[in-house]
Amino acid sequence: MIRHCVFLNVRPDHDPVEFASVFDGLAALCDGLANTSGFVAGPNRDFEGKSRGFASGFTIDFEDAEALQIYADHPKHKALGGRLVAQCTNGPAGIMVFDLDVPSAG
C-alpha cells in the first residue's frame, strides 16, 4: 500500500473557503477512484515544533503505485492541485509530498 502524505505551507493570506473547497474536492475524487481510500485532512498541531511552517496536510491510501498514478494523472486532481498550489507559500515550493510504502492493514 502507498500512503500519499501531503504537507502544506499555507500562505498567511490564503482563502479558508477555497482551501476547504479543495479538500472537499479531493475527498470526493478519492471516493470515486478504485483502489483509493482513507482521505484524511486537517491542521498540523506540530507538538514537537519540527514542521517548519507546514500548517496543514492530508493523506490518501492507494492499493499500489498504479492507483496513485491514476490519481496523479486525473484531470480533477490536476485542477484541484493547481488551486491548492495557489494557496501555499511560494506556490509549489510550499508543498511537500511523501509516498510511504507501508504494509496493508489486514
MOPAC internal coordinates of N, CA, C and O (Angstrom, degrees):
PM7 1SCF
backbone

  N    0.0000 0     0.00 0     0.00 0    0    0    0
  C    1.4510 1     0.00 0     0.00 0    1    0    0
  C    1.5257 1   108.24 1     0.00 0    2    1    0
  O    1.2310 1   121.03 1   -36.04 1    3    2    1
  N    1.3057 1   115.64 1   143.96 1    3    2    1
  C    1.4634 1   122.04 1   175.69 1    5    3    2
  C    1.5283 1   108.14 1  -109.00 1    6    5    3
  O    1.2310 1   121.02 1   -57.53 1    7    6    5
  N    1.3223 1   115.65 1   122.47 1    7    6    5
  C    1.4665 1   120.58 1   173.47 1    9    7    6
  C    1.5246 1   107.03 1   -99.92 1   10    9    7
  O    1.2310 1   121.41 1   -69.21 1   11   10    9
  N    1.3136 1   114.90 1   110.79 1   11   10    9
  C    1.4607 1   123.65 1  -178.51 1   13   11   10
  C    1.5258 1   107.28 1   -87.37 1   14   13   11
  O    1.2310 1   120.60 1   -66.98 1   15   14   13
  N    1.3348 1   116.45 1   113.02 1   15   14   13
  C    1.4648 1   122.48 1  -176.60 1   17   15   14
  C    1.5225 1   108.41 1  -112.95 1   18   17   15
  O    1.2310 1   120.52 1   -55.24 1   19   18   17
  N    1.3045 1   116.62 1   124.76 1   19   18   17
  C    1.4659 1   121.71 1  -177.05 1   21   19   18
  C    1.5286 1   108.19 1  -123.08 1   22   21   19
  O    1.2310 1   121.12 1   -55.97 1   23   22   21
  N    1.3360 1   115.47 1   124.03 1   23   22   21
  C    1.4595 1   121.79 1  -178.08 1   25   23   22
  C    1.5248 1   108.46 1  -113.81 1   26   25   23
  O    1.2310 1   120.88 1   -44.04 1   27   26   25
  N    1.3209 1   115.92 1   135.96 1   27   26   25
  C    1.4624 1   121.59 1  -169.18 1   29   27   26
  C    1.5328 1   111.67 1  -122.35 1   30   29   27
  O    1.2310 1   121.05 1   -54.01 1   31   30   29
  N    1.3164 1   115.60 1   125.99 1   31   30   29
  C    1.4535 1   122.60 1   171.96 1   33   31   30
  C    1.5294 1   105.22 1   -96.14 1   34   33   31
  O    1.2310 1   121.22 1   -86.89 1   35   34   33
  N    1.3010 1   115.26 1    93.11 1   35   34   33
  C    1.4612 1   122.62 1  -170.81 1   37   35   34
  C    1.5294 1   110.57 1   -79.60 1   38   37   35
  O    1.2310 1   121.08 1   -44.45 1   39   38   37
  N    1.3270 1   115.55 1   135.55 1   39   38   37
  C    1.4620 1   120.90 1   177.33 1   41   39   38
  C    1.5295 1   110.08 1   -58.59 1   42   41   39
  O    1.2310 1   119.92 1   -38.71 1   43   42   41
  N    1.3257 1   117.76 1   141.29 1   43   42   41
  C    1.4655 1   120.15 1   176.74 1   45   43   42
  C    1.5313 1   112.56 1   -58.19 1   46   45   43
  O    1.2310 1   120.18 1   149.03 1   47   46   45
  N    1.3308 1   117.26 1   -30.97 1   47   46   45
  C    1.4602 1   121.15 1  -178.58 1   49   47   46
  C    1.5320 1   112.50 1   -99.93 1   50   49   47
  O    1.2310 1   120.54 1  -157.08 1   51   50   49
  N    1.3363 1   116.58 1    22.92 1   51   50   49
  C    1.4750 1   119.11 1  -179.20 1   53   51   50
  C    1.5332 1   110.31 1   -63.43 1   54   53   51
  O    1.2310 1   121.48 1   -18.74 1   55   54   53
  N    1.3056 1   114.78 1   161.26 1   55   54   53
  C    1.4558 1   121.68 1   179.61 1   57   55   54
  C    1.5334 1   108.30 1   -94.69 1   58   57   55
  O    1.2310 1   119.62 1   -73.26 1   59   58   57
  N    1.3370 1   118.33 1   106.74 1   59   58   57
  C    1.4669 1   120.56 1  -176.93 1   61   59   58
  C    1.5298 1   113.64 1   -59.37 1   62   61   59
  O    1.2310 1   119.92 1   147.06 1   63   62   61
  N    1.3192 1   117.77 1   -32.94 1   63   62   61
  C    1.4656 1   120.85 1   179.23 1   65   63   62
  C    1.5315 1   109.51 1   -68.48 1   66   65   63
  O    1.2310 1   120.40 1   134.63 1   67   66   65
  N    1.3236 1   116.83 1   -45.37 1   67   66   65
  C    1.4674 1   121.26 1   177.57 1   69   67   66
  C    1.5230 1   110.39 1   -63.13 1   70   69   67
  O    1.2310 1   120.54 1   137.29 1   71   70   69
  N    1.3131 1   116.57 1   -42.71 1   71   70   69
  C    1.4659 1   121.83 1  -179.78 1   73   71   70
  C    1.5296 1   110.20 1   -58.97 1   74   73   71
  O    1.2310 1   120.30 1   131.87 1   75   74   73
  N    1.3353 1   117.02 1   -48.13 1   75   74   73
  C    1.4647 1   121.60 1   178.26 1   77   75   74
  C    1.5227 1   111.23 1   -63.55 1   78   77   75
  O    1.2310 1   120.40 1   142.50 1   79   78   77
  N    1.3135 1   116.83 1   -37.50 1   79   78   77
  C    1.4599 1   121.27 1   179.21 1   81   79   78
  C    1.5352 1   110.95 1   -63.12 1   82   81   79
  O    1.2310 1   120.32 1   139.85 1   83   82   81
  N    1.3148 1   117.00 1   -40.15 1   83   82   81
  C    1.4675 1   120.22 1   177.56 1   85   83   82
  C    1.5282 1   109.86 1   -63.49 1   86   85   83
  O    1.2310 1   120.04 1   135.02 1   87   86   85
  N    1.3066 1   117.52 1   -44.98 1   87   86   85
  C    1.4758 1   120.11 1   178.45 1   89   87   86
  C    1.5270 1   110.39 1   -61.24 1   90   89   87
  O    1.2310 1   120.21 1   138.00 1   91   90   89
  N    1.3280 1   117.21 1   -42.00 1   91   90   89
  C    1.4689 1   120.06 1   177.44 1   93   91   90
  C    1.5243 1   110.91 1   -60.79 1   94   93   91
  O    1.2310 1   120.62 1   138.38 1   95   94   93
  N    1.3343 1   116.42 1   -41.62 1   95   94   93
  C    1.4533 1   120.79 1   178.56 1   97   95   94
  C    1.5179 1   112.37 1   -64.56 1   98   97   95
  O    1.2310 1   120.28 1   139.10 1   99   98   97
  N    1.3273 1   117.08 1   -40.90 1   99   98   97
  C    1.4662 1   120.33 1   177.82 1  101   99   98
  C    1.5205 1   111.18 1   -65.19 1  102  101   99
  O    1.2310 1   120.37 1   139.12 1  103  102  101
  N    1.3232 1   116.89 1   -40.88 1  103  102  101
  C    1.4678 1   120.39 1   177.93 1  105  103  102
  C    1.5283 1   110.55 1   -61.36 1  106  105  103
  O    1.2310 1   120.45 1   135.68 1  107  106  105
  N    1.3207 1   116.74 1   -44.32 1  107  106  105
  C    1.4698 1   120.70 1   179.43 1  109  107  106
  C    1.5228 1   110.92 1   -64.84 1  110  109  107
  O    1.2310 1   120.25 1   138.65 1  111  110  109
  N    1.3213 1   117.13 1   -41.35 1  111  110  109
  C    1.4550 1   120.45 1   177.93 1  113  111  110
  C    1.5195 1   110.72 1   -60.34 1  114  113  111
  O    1.2310 1   120.49 1   133.90 1  115  114  113
  N    1.3134 1   116.68 1   -46.10 1  115  114  113
  C    1.4722 1   120.74 1  -179.27 1  117  115  114
  C    1.5209 1   111.30 1   -63.37 1  118  117  115
  O    1.2310 1   120.18 1   142.94 1  119  118  117
  N    1.3185 1   117.26 1   -37.06 1  119  118  117
  C    1.4698 1   120.78 1   178.44 1  121  119  118
  C    1.5225 1   111.32 1   -62.11 1  122  121  119
  O    1.2310 1   120.07 1   152.80 1  123  122  121
  N    1.3221 1   117.46 1   -27.20 1  123  122  121
  C    1.4541 1   121.30 1  -176.25 1  125  123  122
  C    1.5203 1   115.26 1   -95.10 1  126  125  123
  O    1.2310 1   120.08 1   177.97 1  127  126  125
  N    1.3295 1   117.46 1    -2.03 1  127  126  125
  C    1.4605 1   120.48 1  -178.01 1  129  127  126
  C    1.5197 1   111.84 1  -103.44 1  130  129  127
  O    1.2310 1   120.71 1   -44.18 1  131  130  129
  N    1.3145 1   116.25 1   135.82 1  131  130  129
  C    1.4607 1   120.80 1   176.05 1  133  131  130
  C    1.5310 1   110.27 1   -66.44 1  134  133  131
  O    1.2310 1   120.98 1   -30.45 1  135  134  133
  N    1.3132 1   115.73 1   149.55 1  135  134  133
  C    1.4696 1   122.53 1   175.42 1  137  135  134
  C    1.5240 1   113.60 1    61.49 1  138  137  135
  O    1.2310 1   121.22 1  -153.31 1  139  138  137
  N    1.3316 1   115.27 1    26.69 1  139  138  137
  C    1.4563 1   122.53 1  -179.55 1  141  139  138
  C    1.5247 1   107.81 1  -131.37 1  142  141  139
  O    1.2310 1   120.27 1   -45.89 1  143  142  141
  N    1.3344 1   117.08 1   134.11 1  143  142  141
  C    1.4662 1   119.47 1  -178.70 1  145  143  142
  C    1.5239 1   110.02 1  -156.23 1  146  145  143
  O    1.2310 1   121.81 1    -8.74 1  147  146  145
  N    1.3100 1   114.15 1   171.26 1  147  146  145
  C    1.4540 1   121.95 1   167.87 1  149  147  146
  C    1.5101 1   117.02 1    70.13 1  150  149  147
  O    1.2310 1   119.32 1  -147.37 1  151  150  149
  N    1.3296 1   118.89 1    32.63 1  151  150  149
  C    1.4600 1   118.69 1   175.79 1  153  151  150
  C    1.5255 1   108.78 1   -63.16 1  154  153  151
  O    1.2310 1   121.07 1   -55.25 1  155  154  153
  N    1.3335 1   115.56 1   124.75 1  155  154  153
  C    1.4651 1   122.24 1   177.82 1  157  155  154
  C    1.5243 1   107.35 1  -137.82 1  158  157  155
  O    1.2310 1   120.40 1   -48.27 1  159  158  157
  N    1.3220 1   116.84 1   131.73 1  159  158  157
  C    1.4626 1   121.26 1   179.66 1  161  159  158
  C    1.5140 1   109.86 1  -134.28 1  162  161  159
  O    1.2310 1   121.12 1   -26.56 1  163  162  161
  N    1.3187 1   115.46 1   153.44 1  163  162  161
  C    1.4487 1   118.39 1   176.23 1  165  163  162
  C    1.5101 1   112.49 1   174.82 1  166  165  163
  O    1.2310 1   121.68 1    -2.39 1  167  166  165
  N    1.3305 1   114.39 1   177.61 1  167  166  165
  C    1.4641 1   119.75 1   178.86 1  169  167  166
  C    1.5297 1   110.65 1   -75.83 1  170  169  167
  O    1.2310 1   121.40 1   -29.23 1  171  170  169
  N    1.3078 1   114.93 1   150.77 1  171  170  169
  C    1.4599 1   121.70 1   175.50 1  173  171  170
  C    1.5250 1   108.36 1   -87.09 1  174  173  171
  O    1.2310 1   120.04 1   -56.66 1  175  174  173
  N    1.2965 1   117.52 1   123.34 1  175  174  173
  C    1.4677 1   121.21 1   179.49 1  177  175  174
  C    1.5263 1   111.23 1   -84.63 1  178  177  175
  O    1.2310 1   119.36 1   160.97 1  179  178  177
  N    1.3206 1   118.82 1   -19.03 1  179  178  177
  C    1.4658 1   124.97 1   173.89 1  181  179  178
  C    1.5216 1   112.64 1    45.07 1  182  181  179
  O    1.2310 1   120.35 1  -125.60 1  183  182  181
  N    1.3044 1   116.93 1    54.40 1  183  182  181
  C    1.4664 1   122.11 1  -178.46 1  185  183  182
  C    1.5261 1   112.46 1   -61.86 1  186  185  183
  O    1.2310 1   119.71 1   154.23 1  187  186  185
  N    1.3347 1   118.16 1   -25.77 1  187  186  185
  C    1.4628 1   120.97 1  -179.49 1  189  187  186
  C    1.5310 1   112.95 1   -95.97 1  190  189  187
  O    1.2310 1   120.10 1   175.83 1  191  190  189
  N    1.3247 1   117.42 1    -4.17 1  191  190  189
  C    1.4494 1   121.01 1   177.60 1  193  191  190
  C    1.5268 1   113.80 1    66.26 1  194  193  191
  O    1.2310 1   120.20 1  -142.85 1  195  194  193
  N    1.3292 1   117.22 1    37.15 1  195  194  193
  C    1.4627 1   120.75 1  -175.57 1  197  195  194
  C    1.5344 1   113.61 1  -122.04 1  198  197  195
  O    1.2310 1   119.93 1  -164.56 1  199  198  197
  N    1.3019 1   117.75 1    15.44 1  199  198  197
  C    1.4646 1   120.19 1  -171.43 1  201  199  198
  C    1.5197 1   114.99 1   -92.19 1  202  201  199
  O    1.2310 1   119.32 1   174.20 1  203  202  201
  N    1.3006 1   118.91 1    -5.80 1  203  202  201
  C    1.4656 1   123.61 1   174.86 1  205  203  202
  C    1.5235 1   113.89 1    47.78 1  206  205  203
  O    1.2310 1   120.50 1  -134.17 1  207  206  205
  N    1.3211 1   116.65 1    45.83 1  207  206  205
  C    1.4599 1   120.42 1   174.04 1  209  207  206
  C    1.5156 1   115.74 1    90.69 1  210  209  207
  O    1.2310 1   119.58 1   177.23 1  211  210  209
  N    1.3041 1   118.41 1    -2.77 1  211  210  209
  C    1.4658 1   120.67 1   178.62 1  213  211  210
  C    1.5315 1   107.93 1   -81.86 1  214  213  211
  O    1.2310 1   121.20 1   -85.54 1  215  214  213
  N    1.3196 1   115.32 1    94.46 1  215  214  213
  C    1.4584 1   122.36 1  -168.61 1  217  215  214
  C    1.5179 1   114.92 1   -90.02 1  218  217  215
  O    1.2310 1   119.81 1   172.04 1  219  218  217
  N    1.3183 1   117.97 1    -7.96 1  219  218  217
  C    1.4537 1   121.00 1  -175.80 1  221  219  218
  C    1.5211 1   108.76 1  -152.97 1  222  221  219
  O    1.2310 1   121.22 1   -12.40 1  223  222  221
  N    1.3199 1   115.27 1   167.60 1  223  222  221
  C    1.4525 1   117.76 1   176.72 1  225  223  222
  C    1.5108 1   112.57 1  -179.24 1  226  225  223
  O    1.2310 1   121.79 1     1.79 1  227  226  225
  N    1.3388 1   114.17 1  -178.21 1  227  226  225
  C    1.4579 1   119.83 1   177.11 1  229  227  226
  C    1.5135 1   109.81 1  -154.67 1  230  229  227
  O    1.2310 1   121.42 1   -19.00 1  231  230  229
  N    1.3250 1   114.88 1   161.00 1  231  230  229
  C    1.4567 1   121.66 1   174.17 1  233  231  230
  C    1.5250 1   109.03 1  -131.05 1  234  233  231
  O    1.2310 1   121.75 1   -28.19 1  235  234  233
  N    1.3311 1   114.26 1   151.81 1  235  234  233
  C    1.4620 1   122.68 1   175.39 1  237  235  234
  C    1.5190 1   106.84 1  -140.37 1  238  237  235
  O    1.2310 1   120.18 1   -41.43 1  239  238  237
  N    1.3125 1   117.26 1   138.57 1  239  238  237
  C    1.4601 1   121.56 1   176.53 1  241  239  238
  C    1.5244 1   110.18 1  -101.24 1  242  241  239
  O    1.2310 1   121.54 1   -46.59 1  243  242  241
  N    1.3281 1   114.67 1   133.41 1  243  242  241
  C    1.4680 1   122.24 1   177.78 1  245  243  242
  C    1.5210 1   108.70 1  -121.16 1  246  245  243
  O    1.2310 1   120.86 1   -38.84 1  247  246  245
  N    1.3153 1   115.97 1   141.16 1  247  246  245
  C    1.4606 1   120.44 1  -179.83 1  249  247  246
  C    1.5298 1   111.26 1   -58.28 1  250  249  247
  O    1.2310 1   120.67 1   142.52 1  251  250  249
  N    1.3334 1   116.32 1   -37.48 1  251  250  249
  C    1.4612 1   120.49 1  -177.82 1  253  251  250
  C    1.5268 1   109.35 1  -160.68 1  254  253  251
  O    1.2310 1   121.05 1    -1.55 1  255  254  253
  N    1.3309 1   115.59 1   178.45 1  255  254  253
  C    1.4625 1   120.61 1  -178.38 1  257  255  254
  C    1.5291 1   111.70 1   -63.29 1  258  257  255
  O    1.2310 1   120.12 1   148.79 1  259  258  257
  N    1.3181 1   117.38 1   -31.21 1  259  258  257
  C    1.4655 1   120.24 1   178.45 1  261  259  258
  C    1.5287 1   111.00 1   -64.01 1  262  261  259
  O    1.2310 1   120.20 1   137.51 1  263  262  261
  N    1.3203 1   117.21 1   -42.49 1  263  262  261
  C    1.4697 1   120.49 1   178.21 1  265  263  262
  C    1.5241 1   110.70 1   -63.90 1  266  265  263
  O    1.2310 1   120.22 1   140.80 1  267  266  265
  N    1.3345 1   117.19 1   -39.20 1  267  266  265
  C    1.4644 1   120.79 1   176.25 1  269  267  266
  C    1.5243 1   110.66 1   -62.87 1  270  269  267
  O    1.2310 1   120.02 1   139.70 1  271  270  269
  N    1.3131 1   117.57 1   -40.30 1  271  270  269
  C    1.4552 1   120.75 1  -179.70 1  273  271  270
  C    1.5305 1   111.48 1   -66.11 1  274  273  271
  O    1.2310 1   120.54 1   141.43 1  275  274  273
  N    1.3280 1   116.57 1   -38.57 1  275  274  273
  C    1.4676 1   120.20 1   176.80 1  277  275  274
  C    1.5277 1   109.99 1   -60.01 1  278  277  275
  O    1.2310 1   120.46 1   136.11 1  279  278  277
  N    1.3282 1   116.72 1   -43.89 1  279  278  277
  C    1.4654 1   122.43 1   176.43 1  281  279  278
  C    1.5332 1   110.06 1   -61.35 1  282  281  279
  O    1.2310 1   120.43 1   131.41 1  283  282  281
  N    1.3236 1   116.78 1   -48.59 1  283  282  281
  C    1.4689 1   121.24 1  -176.34 1  285  283  282
  C    1.5252 1   111.75 1   -61.90 1  286  285  283
  O    1.2310 1   120.35 1   144.80 1  287  286  285
  N    1.3248 1   116.94 1   -35.20 1  287  286  285
  C    1.4627 1   121.36 1  -178.18 1  289  287  286
  C    1.5267 1   113.83 1   -85.06 1  290  289  287
  O    1.2310 1   120.33 1   169.45 1  291  290  289
  N    1.3280 1   116.97 1   -10.55 1  291  290  289
  C    1.4654 1   120.67 1  -174.81 1  293  291  290
  C    1.5361 1   110.17 1   -66.02 1  294  293  291
  O    1.2310 1   119.91 1   -45.95 1  295  294  293
  N    1.3200 1   117.78 1   134.05 1  295  294  293
  C    1.4779 1   120.69 1  -179.69 1  297  295  294
  C    1.5329 1   113.39 1   -57.74 1  298  297  295
  O    1.2310 1   120.05 1   144.16 1  299  298  297
  N    1.3280 1   117.52 1   -35.84 1  299  298  297
  C    1.4693 1   119.30 1   178.94 1  301  299  298
  C    1.5246 1   110.25 1   -66.94 1  302  301  299
  O    1.2310 1   120.06 1   140.95 1  303  302  301
  N    1.3403 1   117.49 1   -39.05 1  303  302  301
  C    1.4637 1   120.37 1   177.25 1  305  303  302
  C    1.5243 1   110.19 1   -61.59 1  306  305  303
  O    1.2310 1   120.69 1   135.81 1  307  306  305
  N    1.3205 1   116.29 1   -44.19 1  307  306  305
  C    1.4625 1   120.02 1  -179.14 1  309  307  306
  C    1.5276 1   111.16 1   -62.93 1  310  309  307
  O    1.2310 1   120.11 1   138.27 1  311  310  309
  N    1.3154 1   117.39 1   -41.73 1  311  310  309
  C    1.4671 1   120.97 1   178.79 1  313  311  310
  C    1.5280 1   111.17 1   -66.46 1  314  313  311
  O    1.2310 1   120.55 1   135.03 1  315  314  313
  N    1.3276 1   116.55 1   -44.97 1  315  314  313
  C    1.4667 1   120.17 1   179.28 1  317  315  314
  C    1.5270 1   110.63 1   -66.21 1  318  317  315
  O    1.2310 1   120.73 1   141.83 1  319  318  317
  N    1.3263 1   116.20 1   -38.17 1  319  318  317
  C    1.4595 1   120.10 1   177.97 1  321  319  318
  C    1.5175 1   111.64 1   -61.48 1  322  321  319
  O    1.2310 1   120.27 1   139.47 1  323  322  321
  N    1.3130 1   117.08 1   -40.53 1  323  322  321
  C    1.4576 1   120.51 1   176.96 1  325  323  322
  C    1.5138 1   112.19 1   -62.14 1  326  325  323
  O    1.2310 1   121.01 1   139.54 1  327  326  325
  N    1.3135 1   115.68 1   -40.46 1  327  326  325
  C    1.4698 1   119.88 1   177.68 1  329  327  326
  C    1.5270 1   110.70 1   -66.46 1  330  329  327
  O    1.2310 1   120.46 1   143.29 1  331  330  329
  N    1.3290 1   116.72 1   -36.71 1  331  330  329
  C    1.4629 1   120.95 1   179.63 1  333  331  330
  C    1.5309 1   110.59 1   -68.99 1  334  333  331
  O    1.2310 1   120.25 1   136.75 1  335  334  333
  N    1.3128 1   117.12 1   -43.25 1  335  334  333
  C    1.4614 1   121.59 1   177.94 1  337  335  334
  C    1.5293 1   109.95 1   -55.29 1  338  337  335
  O    1.2310 1   120.22 1   140.32 1  339  338  337
  N    1.3184 1   117.19 1   -39.68 1  339  338  337
  C    1.4594 1   121.70 1  -179.27 1  341  339  338
  C    1.5240 1   112.57 1   -64.65 1  342  341  339
  O    1.2310 1   119.84 1   159.41 1  343  342  341
  N    1.3137 1   117.90 1   -20.59 1  343  342  341
  C    1.4635 1   122.60 1  -179.12 1  345  343  342
  C    1.5339 1   112.62 1   -92.98 1  346  345  343
  O    1.2310 1   120.29 1   176.40 1  347  346  345
  N    1.3336 1   117.06 1    -3.60 1  347  346  345
  C    1.4713 1   121.18 1  -173.65 1  349  347  346
  C    1.5177 1   112.37 1  -105.68 1  350  349  347
  O    1.2310 1   121.12 1   -30.76 1  351  350  349
  N    1.3180 1   115.46 1   149.24 1  351  350  349
  C    1.4526 1   122.55 1   176.93 1  353  351  350
  C    1.5252 1   109.51 1   -60.51 1  354  353  351
  O    1.2310 1   120.39 1   -51.67 1  355  354  353
  N    1.3104 1   116.87 1   128.33 1  355  354  353
  C    1.4611 1   122.90 1  -179.59 1  357  355  354
  C    1.5268 1   113.18 1    59.48 1  358  357  355
  O    1.2310 1   120.48 1  -148.43 1  359  358  357
  N    1.3222 1   116.68 1    31.57 1  359  358  357
  C    1.4627 1   121.27 1   175.33 1  361  359  358
  C    1.5094 1   112.83 1    56.36 1  362  361  359
  O    1.2310 1   119.63 1    53.94 1  363  362  361
  N    1.3314 1   118.30 1  -126.06 1  363  362  361
  C    1.4670 1   121.09 1  -176.34 1  365  363  362
  C    1.5249 1   113.55 1   -59.33 1  366  365  363
  O    1.2310 1   120.00 1   151.43 1  367  366  365
  N    1.3320 1   117.60 1   -28.57 1  367  366  365
  C    1.4662 1   120.54 1   179.26 1  369  367  366
  C    1.5256 1   111.78 1   -67.18 1  370  369  367
  O    1.2310 1   120.29 1   164.03 1  371  370  369
  N    1.3250 1   117.05 1   -15.97 1  371  370  369
  C    1.4578 1   121.34 1   178.86 1  373  371  370
  C    1.5178 1   113.60 1   -87.86 1  374  373  371
  O    1.2310 1   120.51 1  -168.87 1  375  374  373
  N    1.3274 1   116.62 1    11.13 1  375  374  373
  C    1.4688 1   121.23 1  -179.90 1  377  375  374
  C    1.5298 1   108.88 1  -125.94 1  378  377  375
  O    1.2310 1   121.07 1   -50.64 1  379  378  377
  N    1.3337 1   115.55 1   129.36 1  379  378  377
  C    1.4534 1   121.45 1   175.78 1  381  379  378
  C    1.5265 1   108.36 1  -119.32 1  382  381  379
  O    1.2310 1   120.51 1   -46.28 1  383  382  381
  N    1.3303 1   116.63 1   133.72 1  383  382  381
  C    1.4617 1   121.43 1  -177.41 1  385  383  382
  C    1.5189 1   109.74 1  -122.36 1  386  385  383
  O    1.2310 1   121.08 1   -45.81 1  387  386  385
  N    1.3303 1   115.54 1   134.19 1  387  386  385
  C    1.4620 1   122.99 1   170.88 1  389  387  386
  C    1.5164 1   106.71 1  -123.29 1  390  389  387
  O    1.2310 1   120.31 1   -49.79 1  391  390  389
  N    1.3116 1   117.01 1   130.21 1  391  390  389
  C    1.4660 1   122.18 1   173.73 1  393  391  390
  C    1.5254 1   106.63 1  -112.22 1  394  393  391
  O    1.2310 1   121.26 1   -80.65 1  395  394  393
  N    1.3156 1   115.19 1    99.35 1  395  394  393
  C    1.4556 1   121.21 1  -176.04 1  397  395  394
  C    1.5139 1   111.39 1   -89.16 1  398  397  395
  O    1.2310 1   120.46 1   -47.91 1  399  398  397
  N    1.3032 1   116.73 1   132.09 1  399  398  397
  C    1.4604 1   123.04 1   174.77 1  401  399  398
  C    1.5158 1   106.74 1   -89.47 1  402  401  399
  O    1.2310 1   120.67 1   -75.27 1  403  402  401
  N    1.3300 1   116.32 1   104.73 1  403  402  401
  C    1.4639 1   121.33 1  -175.37 1  405  403  402
  C    1.5264 1   110.48 1  -122.16 1  406  405  403
  O    1.2310 1   120.77 1   -25.42 1  407  406  405
  N    1.3290 1   116.13 1   154.58 1  407  406  405
  C    1.4694 1   118.48 1   176.90 1  409  407  406
  C    1.5142 1   110.83 1   -63.46 1  410  409  407
  O    1.2310 1   120.63 1   -36.09 1  411  410  409
  N    1.3216 1   116.40 1   143.91 1  411  410  409
  C    1.4632 1   120.82 1   176.30 1  413  411  410
  C    1.5114 1   109.52 1   -67.92 1  414  413  411
  O    1.2310 1   120.70 1   -37.61 1  415  414  413
  N    1.3177 1   116.26 1   142.39 1  415  414  413
  C    1.4632 1   121.32 1   176.53 1  417  415  414
  C    1.5130 1   109.29 1   -76.57 1  418  417  415
  O    1.2310 1   120.82 1   -62.59 1  419  418  417
  N    1.2827 1   116.04 1   117.41 1  419  418  417
  C    1.4584 1   120.77 1   175.35 1  421  419  418
  C    1.4433 1   112.03 1    84.85 1  422  421  419
  O    1.2310 1   120.10 1   180.00 1  423  422  421

